[in-house]
Amino acid sequence: MPIYEFQCRSCNYVFELLMMTKEELDEARCPKCQSPEVGKLMSAANISTGAHKNPAPNPNRPSVETRTCQSGSCTYLNLPGHSRD
């Protein structure tokens, strides 16, 4: 089931929604301010291979972080030289 990440263009709130149909995607609203002015964000895929090794973090390489957020858990893609405002 597709979970999309959005950012409200009115209040900058970032949130996730489970969308089953194209119509639901077209009707997406910000849960904080109810604005229909939302943009879909590019999110990192959450894929598990079963074998995990935890190498030391390297600030010059992309990394993926999963954190707890209001909608459950959020995945962040950290790219070198890019800051998330």
Steps between C-alpha positions, in 0.01 A plus 500: 500500500654833397585746777584842362688779678370854451597852601241772545579808294307720744649398838798278391371205710637164376266200528431154358174366356392154384343547156299229329369689194599790274194690624629481860835636382324793327299574819795495744487774766739606774390341830636804691342796314263319258654675196462317167833655390722196563792362300612141485858445619749242377545245777758229550374145457481288814646164398626232735741230383513314830878537543599831655847625570552834667808661348636816655315805362686686230392867457611490133265215405119500472323332791145407599359571847171379642354709780175507693263774391133591552382263227702199627846479353664723242796422280748773413755484221810695604696628201849653537493876439120524539318635804133441581332823611 
